[in-house]
Amino acid sequence: MATINATITLTSPDLTSDALSISSTSTLSEAGVNTGLSQTDGLNRRTYSSTVSNEPIAVAATYTDDQAHKVYIKNLSTTASEYVIVRIGATEVGRLYAQDWAFIPWSADTTADDADIDIDTSDANMTVEWMVFVEDFA
């Protein structure tokens, strides 16, 4: 069994009246049990030669639905104005600007609305990196 730990640390000397320092770690586990997530479809990195719209990076039908999957996505651009729009189905989750990243839970629910994770890129020649940590493949 694999052990996957995710840690986020947020610090700022001037966001609040006192210095901010928050750190949280989680061991990624399967739904409803203490068994760790043990699979991934690998680290993916792709440079898109032109802008893309509704480009799938995680297709829900590939994974068992209603599980405790986790998804990491990063915009590797260094140009501040370049962004990636992240969508789950028709819902826009948000925009990742240069060097922004997201780590989100994902059920891959295929019984309701489309649950694929798609991206749009704002510009040509952008590189996006992603990885799905999987409880089980379909």
Secondary structure, DSSP 8 states (H G I E B T S, - for coil): ----EEEEEEEESSSSSS-EEEEEEEE-B-TTSS-B--EE---EEEEESS--SSEEEE-GGGB-SSS-EEEEEEE---STT-EEEEEETTEEEEEEETT-EEEEEE----SSS---EEEEESSTTEEEEEEEEES-B-
